Amino acid sequence: MDFQAFVDSIPTATCVISVDKYENGSYGNIRLVTGNRPYIDSIERPAENVEMLTRKFVPNSEYTNYLNRDLNFEDSVYRAAIQKKCIHAYAHPARFDVWFNMSFLPLCPDNGNTCYCAYIMEINFKPDAKRMSNISSEIATAVLETCIKLRSVENFQETMDSICMDIRDLCDSEHCCILMMDNEKRKCSVLCEALSNDTKLVSMNEYLDDFYDIAETWTDTIAGSNCLIVKNEHDMEVVKERNPVWHDSITSAGGKTIVLFPLKFKGELLGYIWALNFSSDVADTIKETLELTSFILASELYSYRMMDKLHILSSTDMLTGVMNRNEMNNYIDSLTKKCSKKSVGVIFADLNGLKSVNDDIGHEAGDKLLKDAASALRDVFAVHEIFRAGGDEFTVILINVTENELDEKVEKLRTVSKNYTDLVFAIGAAYESDAVNVRTALQNADKLMYEDKKRYYDLHPEKKRGVIDKRNG
């Protein structure tokens, strides 16, 4: 077959690829035999968002002369050239800011153990919705089901748990999880997870300590592709070569095959879909389904995280990190509307001497005192129970607490505060047997706090400068 005449007869960028077939069913070198002018131009004069390893096309060169090794590309070549299947893919490799519309067509005859396929390529600078949706009915159903679950969400966590189980079923894997990455705190967390009943693999939560350092290396392991699908020992050797630490971690835990899809949106890496010990028989379906599902999930997770950040901004005091007055008012309203028959304890903790610190040393020292106050409160209470109610005033609201427990908490707070320089609280605590009476507890705690403050300033009159009784203006 005249390969040059063949590719020259096709107006779209096209090349012929050869791959060496081994008797054990694996494959060897993959070479770009020849290409038409548009394909050669894609290497020698690449698009603005595409960067090649070299810009000189040499016939019969290994494809890794031009691109980093890509297991997904190799798999498509293998299935087209050796298994004689027609393959189509529409993908957005991480190494290029473009979308590739690709077709791999088997060519005959083989030349001994050398097999051939044609690779036809189009570059899109924006995703094409029609091409993304040009999928089988089975894959479309799976993706549509994910979309419906996300759009009808009432409980986000339950929805993600269900989707994770769907992905595990799709992969027929022993383990599947969606792993989130906090790049500021350098921490990983498991958003959702599903394990098969007969697996010996353990929860990903067991490995989270310092796991961010491993997850951070996955970008280099994927090596510019849009995902990593490790189907056999041949593929696992590539992982061992690229990432020996992760390879050892995976194999020692019992992992034999891997599915790894980055969740990216607007150029930001949010996390990964990760499955272990999947069925290689459905690898093609996994890739096509998760290419679309990951695109949709990343968008949803990005929006959810933005909403979470907005909630944090609207509910958190940015200086101290505890809940703000707005969140306290919302919480009080929710308690007064419920006849919960649960007890409530309220503690008012006001900083003594904040104004004198601000005046004598400066507001930076005053801010430090406020942060120390919040730290002392966190040493005793959970952060969601603490509210910064005003400039120097904190409120703690406890549900299902006894009067004795409330008193013990107050004494512990007084003890803990001694560990911080210049930190002295005026404290008032009140108890009600029913949380709907929380406002009564607030009023009583406020009154007792001012009595405690008065006693302090009677003993330390030099600290009283600028103190105002806030109840009277």
C-alpha positions in Angstrom: 0.0 0.0 0.0 1.3 3.4 -0.9 0.9 5.1 2.5 2.0 8.6 1.2 -0.6 8.5 -1.6 -3.2 7.4 0.9 -2.6 10.3 3.4 -2.3 12.8 0.6 -5.8 11.9 -0.6 -7.3 13.1 2.8 -7.6 16.8 3.3 -7.7 16.6 7.2 -4.5 16.2 9.1 -3.7 12.5 8.7 -0.7 10.2 9.3 0.0 6.4 9.2 1.2 4.8 12.4 3.0 1.5 12.8 3.2 -0.6 15.9 5.2 -3.8 16.6 3.1 -6.7 17.7 4.5 -9.3 20.1 3.5 -12.9 20.4 2.4 -12.5 24.0 -0.3 -10.0 22.9 1.6 -6.8 24.0 3.2 -4.3 21.7 6.5 -2.5 21.1 7.6 0.7 19.3 4.9 3.0 17.9 6.2 5.1 14.9 4.8 7.8 12.7 5.4 6.4 9.3 4.4 9.3 7.2 1.9 12.2 7.1 0.1 14.5 4.8 1.0 18.2 4.6 -1.6 19.3 7.2 -0.4 16.7 9.7 3.3 17.5 9.2 2.4 21.2 9.6 0.8 20.3 13.0 4.2 19.2 14.2 6.5 21.7 12.4 4.1 24.7 12.7 1.9 23.8 15.6 -1.1 25.8 16.8 -0.6 28.5 19.3 -1.7 26.4 22.3 0.2 23.3 21.2 3.9 22.7 22.0 5.8 19.7 20.5 9.0 18.2 21.8 10.6 18.8 18.4 9.3 20.7 15.3 11.0 18.6 12.7 9.0 15.7 11.2 11.2 12.6 10.4 9.3 9.7 8.7 9.3 6.4 10.7 10.3 8.1 14.0 8.8 7.0 17.3 5.9 9.2 18.3 7.6 10.0 21.6 10.0 12.1 19.7 7.2 14.6 19.3 5.0 14.0 22.4 5.4 12.7 25.9 4.4 9.0 26.2 0.6 8.7 26.4 -1.0 5.4 27.4 -4.4 6.5 26.1 -3.0 7.3 22.7 -1.1 4.0 22.7 -4.2 2.1 23.6 -6.2 3.6 20.7 -3.3 2.8 18.3 -3.2 -0.8 19.6 -6.9 -1.4 19.2 -6.9 0.1 15.7 -3.7 -1.4 14.3 -3.5 -4.8 16.0 -7.2 -5.5 17.0 -8.5 -3.9 13.8 -11.1 -1.8 15.4 -12.3 1.7 14.4 -11.7 4.1 17.3 -13.0 7.6 17.8 -12.1 10.0 20.6 -12.8 13.6 21.5 -10.4 14.7 24.3 -8.8 17.6 26.0 -5.2 16.6 27.0 -3.9 18.5 29.9 -0.7 19.3 28.1 -2.5 21.3 25.4 -5.2 24.0 25.8 -7.1 22.6 22.8 -9.6 19.8 22.1 -8.6 16.9 19.8 -11.2 15.2 17.5 -9.4 11.9 16.7 -10.1 8.9 14.6 -8.0 5.7 14.4 -8.7 3.5 11.4 -7.1 0.0 10.9 -5.1 -0.5 7.7 -4.3 -3.8 5.9 -2.3 -5.7 5.2 0.1 -6.2 8.1 3.8 -6.5 7.4 4.7 -9.5 9.5 4.5 -8.4 13.1 4.2 -4.8 12.1 0.6 -3.5 12.1 -0.7 -0.2 10.8 -3.5 2.3 11.4 -4.4 5.7 10.1 -4.7 8.6 12.6 -6.9 11.5 11.5 -7.0 14.6 13.7 -8.8 17.9 14.0 -8.0 20.6 16.6 -10.7 22.6 18.3 -9.9 25.6 20.4 -13.2 25.3 22.3 -15.2 22.2 23.2 -17.7 21.2 20.6 -20.9 20.1 22.4 -22.2 18.1 19.4 -19.0 16.1 19.3 -18.9 15.6 23.0 -22.4 14.2 22.9 -21.7 11.9 19.9 -21.7 8.8 22.1 -23.4 5.5 22.4 -26.8 5.2 24.0 -25.4 3.2 26.9 -22.8 5.9 27.7 -25.3 8.7 27.2 -27.7 7.1 29.7 -25.0 6.8 32.3 -23.9 10.5 31.8 -27.6 11.6 31.8 -28.3 9.8 35.0 -25.4 11.6 36.7 -26.7 15.0 35.4 -30.2 14.2 36.7 -28.9 13.2 40.1 -26.8 16.4 40.4 -29.7 18.7 39.3 -32.2 17.2 41.6 -29.9 17.3 44.6 -31.4 17.7 48.1 -28.5 16.2 50.0 -25.3 16.8 48.2 -23.3 14.2 50.2 -25.9 11.5 49.6 -25.9 12.3 45.9 -22.1 12.1 45.6 -22.1 8.8 47.5 -24.6 7.5 44.9 -22.6 8.7 41.9 -19.5 7.2 43.4 -21.2 3.9 43.7 -22.4 4.2 40.0 -18.8 4.8 38.9 -17.6 1.8 40.9 -20.3 -0.3 39.2 -19.3 1.1 35.8 -15.7 0.2 36.4 -16.5 -3.1 38.1 -13.8 -2.1 40.5 -12.9 -3.1 44.0 -12.6 0.5 45.1 -13.6 3.9 43.9 -13.4 7.3 45.5 -13.6 11.0 44.6 -10.5 12.5 46.2 -10.5 16.3 46.8 -7.4 18.4 47.0 -7.0 21.5 49.1 -4.0 23.1 47.4 -3.7 25.9 50.0 -3.6 23.7 53.0 -1.9 20.8 51.1 -4.4 18.3 52.3 -6.5 15.6 50.6 -10.0 14.6 51.7 -12.4 11.8 50.6 -15.6 13.3 49.3 -17.2 9.9 48.7 -16.1 6.3 48.5 -17.4 2.9 47.5 -15.8 -0.5 48.0 -16.9 -3.9 46.8 -18.1 -6.4 49.4 -15.3 -8.9 48.8 -12.3 -6.5 48.6 -9.3 -6.6 50.8 -8.6 -3.0 50.0 -9.1 -0.6 52.9 -10.8 2.9 53.0 -8.8 5.7 51.4 -9.3 7.6 54.7 -6.6 5.3 56.2 -4.0 6.8 53.9 -4.8 10.5 54.0 -2.0 11.6 56.4 0.6 13.2 54.2 -1.1 11.8 51.1 -1.1 15.2 49.4 2.6 14.7 48.5 1.7 11.6 46.5 -1.4 13.0 44.9 0.6 16.1 43.8 2.8 13.8 41.7 -0.2 12.4 39.7 -0.1 15.3 37.2 3.4 14.3 36.1 2.3 10.6 36.0 -0.6 11.4 33.7 2.0 13.2 31.7 -0.2 15.6 29.8 -3.0 13.2 28.9 -6.5 13.7 30.1 -6.5 10.6 32.3 -4.6 7.5 33.3 -6.0 4.0 32.7 -3.6 1.2 33.7 -5.0 -2.1 32.5 -2.2 -4.6 32.9 1.4 -5.2 33.9 2.7 -3.5 30.8 0.9 -0.2 31.7 1.9 -0.6 35.4 5.6 -0.6 34.3 5.0 2.9 32.9 3.7 4.0 36.3 6.7 2.4 38.0 9.0 4.3 35.6 7.3 7.6 36.1 6.3 7.4 39.7 8.1 4.7 41.7 6.9 5.9 45.1 3.3 5.8 44.1 3.8 2.5 42.3 5.2 0.9 45.4 2.3 2.4 47.5 -0.3 1.1 45.1 1.1 -2.4 44.7 1.8 -2.9 48.4 -1.8 -2.0 49.1 -3.0 -4.6 46.6 -3.7 -2.4 43.6 -3.2 -4.1 40.2 -5.1 -1.8 37.8 -5.8 1.9 38.1 -8.3 4.5 36.7 -7.4 8.1 37.5 -9.3 11.0 36.1 -8.4 14.6 37.1 -11.3 16.9 38.0 -10.5 20.2 36.5 -12.5 23.3 35.9 -11.4 26.7 34.7 -7.8 25.5 34.8 -8.0 24.6 38.5 -7.4 21.0 39.7 -10.1 20.2 42.2 -9.3 16.5 42.8 -9.5 13.1 41.1 -11.8 10.2 40.4 -9.8 7.2 41.4 -10.7 3.5 41.0 -8.6 0.4 41.7 -8.7 -3.2 40.4 -11.3 -2.6 37.6 -12.4 -4.8 34.8 -10.1 -4.3 31.8 -13.0 -5.6 29.6 -14.8 -2.3 30.1 -11.9 0.0 29.8 -13.2 1.6 26.6 -16.6 2.3 28.2 -14.9 3.6 31.3 -12.8 6.1 29.4 -15.6 7.4 27.2 -18.1 7.7 30.1 -15.7 9.3 32.6 -14.3 11.8 30.1 -17.8 13.3 30.0 -18.8 12.6 33.6 -15.6 14.1 35.0 -16.2 17.3 32.9 -19.7 17.6 34.4 -18.7 16.7 37.9 -15.8 19.1 37.9 -18.2 21.9 37.0 -20.6 20.9 39.8 -17.9 20.6 42.4 -16.4 23.9 41.4 -19.8 25.6 41.9 -20.4 23.7 45.2 -17.0 24.7 46.5 -17.7 28.3 45.5 -21.0 28.2 47.3 -19.2 26.7 50.3 -16.6 29.5 50.2 -19.3 32.1 50.0 -21.1 30.5 53.0 -17.8 30.6 54.9 -17.3 34.3 54.0 -20.9 35.1 55.1 -20.9 33.1 58.3 -17.3 33.4 59.6 -15.4 36.2 61.4 -12.4 36.6 59.2 -10.1 37.8 62.0 -10.7 35.0 64.5 -12.1 32.2 62.4 -15.1 31.6 64.6 -18.8 32.1 63.5 -19.9 35.7 63.2 -22.9 37.5 64.6 -25.1 36.9 61.5 -24.6 33.2 61.8 -25.4 33.4 65.6 -28.7 35.2 64.8 -29.6 32.5 62.2 -28.8 29.8 64.7 -30.8 31.4 67.5 -33.8 31.8 65.1 -33.6 28.1 64.2 -33.6 27.1 67.9 -36.6 29.3 68.8 -38.6 27.7 66.0 -38.1 24.1 67.3 -39.7 22.6 70.3 -36.8 20.3 70.7 -37.0 19.8 74.5 -33.2 19.9 74.4 -31.5 21.9 77.1 -29.4 25.0 76.1 -26.4 26.6 77.8 -25.2 30.1 76.9 -21.8 31.6 77.8 -20.9 35.2 77.2 -17.2 35.8 77.2 -16.1 39.4 77.0 -12.5 40.5 76.7 -11.3 42.7 79.6 -8.9 45.4 78.7 -9.0 45.2 74.9 -9.4 49.0 74.5 -6.4 49.7 76.7 -4.3 47.3 74.6 -5.4 49.0 71.4 -4.7 52.4 72.8 -1.4 51.7 74.5 0.2 49.1 72.2 -1.7 49.3 69.0 -4.5 47.6 67.0 -2.1 44.8 65.9 -1.7 43.8 69.5 -5.4 44.1 70.0 -6.0 41.8 67.0 -3.6 39.3 68.5 -5.5 39.4 71.7 -8.8 38.7 69.9 -7.2 35.7 68.0 -5.8 34.4 71.3 -9.3 34.7 72.8 -10.7 32.6 69.9 -8.0 30.1 70.3 -8.7 29.7 74.0 -12.4 29.2 73.3 -11.6 26.6 70.7 -9.5 24.8 73.3 -12.7 24.3 75.2 -15.5 24.3 72.7 -16.1 23.2 69.1 -15.7 26.0 66.6 -19.4 25.8 65.4 -20.5 26.6 69.0 -18.5 29.8 69.2 -19.7 33.2 67.8 -18.0 36.6 67.8 -21.0 38.6 68.8 -19.3 42.0 68.8 -16.0 43.8 68.9 -14.7 42.2 72.1 -17.5 39.8 72.9 -17.9 36.1 72.2 -20.9 33.9 72.7 -21.0 30.1 73.1 -24.2 28.2 72.6 -24.3 24.6 73.8 -27.2 22.1 73.2 -28.0 19.1 75.4 -25.8 20.3 78.2 -26.4 20.0 82.0 -26.0 22.9 84.4 -23.0 21.1 86.0 -21.4 20.6 82.6 -21.9 24.3 81.8 -20.2 25.3 85.0 -17.3 22.9 84.3 -16.9 24.5 80.9 -16.8 28.0 82.4 -14.1 26.9 84.9 -12.1 25.2 82.2 -12.2 28.4 80.0 -10.9 30.5 82.9 -8.0 28.0 83.4 -7.2 27.8 79.7 -7.2 31.6 79.3 -4.3 31.8 81.8 -2.1 30.2 79.1 -2.4 33.3 77.0 -0.7 36.6 77.7 -3.0 39.5 78.9 -6.1 37.3 78.2 -8.8 37.9 80.8 -12.5 37.1 80.2 -15.5 38.5 81.9 -17.8 35.5 81.8 -21.6 35.0 82.3 -23.3 31.6 81.9 -27.0 30.8 81.9 -29.0 27.6 81.5 -32.5 26.8 80.2 -34.1 23.3 80.1 -35.6 23.9 76.7 -33.6 25.4 73.8 -36.6 27.4 72.5 -35.9 29.7 75.5 -32.4 30.4 74.2 -33.1 34.2 74.2 -33.9 34.1 77.9 -30.6 32.3 78.5 -28.8 35.0 76.4 -30.3 37.8 78.4 -29.4 36.2 81.7 -25.8 35.3 80.5 -25.4 38.9 79.4 -26.4 40.3 82.8 -24.1 37.9 84.6 -21.2 38.7 82.3 -21.5 42.4 83.1 -21.5 41.6 86.8 -18.3 39.6 86.4 -16.8 42.5 84.4 -17.7 45.0 87.1 -16.0 42.8 89.7 -12.9 42.7 87.6 -12.7 46.5 87.1 -13.4 47.1 90.8 -10.2 45.1 91.4 -8.3 46.6 88.5 -9.5 50.3 88.2 -6.5 51.2 86.0 -7.9 48.9 83.3 -11.3 50.6 83.2 -10.2 53.4 80.9 -12.7 53.8 78.0 -15.0 50.9 79.1 -18.6 51.6 78.2 -21.6 49.7 79.6 -22.9 48.5 76.2 -26.4 47.8 77.5 -26.9 51.5 78.2 -25.0 52.9 75.3 
